Amino acid sequence: MPFKGKPSITKRNREQARRERNLEKEERRKQRVIDRRDRPEGGSEEDPDIAGIIPGPQPVQEFLSSEIPLAVREYSR
């Protein structure tokens, strides 16, 4: 029966790779904690995706005004 290789060497290599990945993960976690701590509070700023949007009925756009009846145009103002 032929051997596939020394299992102790391959196992050691796998364990070393696992330890390195765990150390990298731990460093990333620590960096995220530092980044969160240094980040300014974002509650007071306006969301840039909805900046300038006015709630309620929107005015009719000019290119559509000729196609919409007068009663609907006056309601949207």
Phi and psi in degrees as a GROMACS rama.xvg file:
@    title "Ramachandran Plot"
@    xaxis  label "Phi"
@    yaxis  label "Psi"
@TYPE xy
-77.2337  147.797  PRO-2
-88.2566  147.111  PHE-3
-83.5928  -11.1002  LYS-4
137.62  177.106  GLY-5
-80.3155  113.283  LYS-6
-64.8761  -27.6214  PRO-7
-68.0365  -35.838  SER-8
-71.0951  -45.6188  ILE-9
-65.8931  -38.3672  THR-10
-64.8672  -41.415  LYS-11
-62.5825  -41.8402  ARG-12
-63.8395  -42.0616  ASN-13
-63.2002  -43.94  ARG-14
-65.4744  -38.4011  GLU-15
-64.6819  -42.1857  GLN-16
-63.4205  -39.912  ALA-17
-63.9229  -42.3803  ARG-18
-63.0653  -41.2476  ARG-19
-63.6615  -43.113  GLU-20
-61.6963  -41.8741  ARG-21
-64.1299  -38.2689  ASN-22
-65.5524  -40.7396  LEU-23
-63.4443  -41.2587  GLU-24
-62.6775  -42.9773  LYS-25
-63.2076  -39.8665  GLU-26
-64.04  -41.047  GLU-27
-64.4497  -39.6211  ARG-28
-62.0189  -44.461  ARG-29
-63.1247  -39.8163  LYS-30
-65.0126  -38.7402  GLN-31
-63.8949  -38.1667  ARG-32
-63.4266  -43.179  VAL-33
-64.6011  -42.5976  ILE-34
-63.1953  -41.3006  ASP-35
-64.7184  -38.9065  ARG-36
-66.9589  -37.5408  ARG-37
-83.369  -13.5244  ASP-38
-72.0479  134.879  ARG-39
-71.2006  156.706  PRO-40
-64.898  132.412  GLU-41
-102.231  7.0445  GLY-42
-72.0009  -23.345  GLY-43
-90.1421  -16.2339  SER-44
-83.7249  152.609  GLU-45
-83.7477  142.448  GLU-46
-65.3892  124.038  ASP-47
-66.3312  -21.9137  PRO-48
-71.6654  -28.2093  ASP-49
-115.809  14.7335  ILE-50
-64.4255  131.206  ALA-51
85.4184  0.329768  GLY-52
-83.714  132.134  ILE-53
-104.048  125.148  ILE-54
-70.5917  155.709  PRO-55
105.091  -173.744  GLY-56
-62.8459  138.422  PRO-57
-94.8141  147.979  GLN-58
-65.2562  150.019  PRO-59
-72.3821  134.59  VAL-60
-72.8907  150.912  GLN-61
-59.466  -39.5554  GLU-62
-71.8003  -13.6052  PHE-63
-100.767  -13.1615  LEU-64
-62.8351  -29.8054  SER-65
-76.1564  -20.5697  SER-66
-90.9084  -15.9014  GLU-67
-100.658  136.339  ILE-68
-60.4532  156.316  PRO-69
-61.1721  -38.3014  LEU-70
-62.5077  -39.5217  ALA-71
-70.7621  -38.5805  VAL-72
-64.3391  -40.1569  ARG-73
-70.4313  -32.9388  GLU-74
-67.3894  -34.3266  TYR-75
-79.9055  -5.76365  SER-76
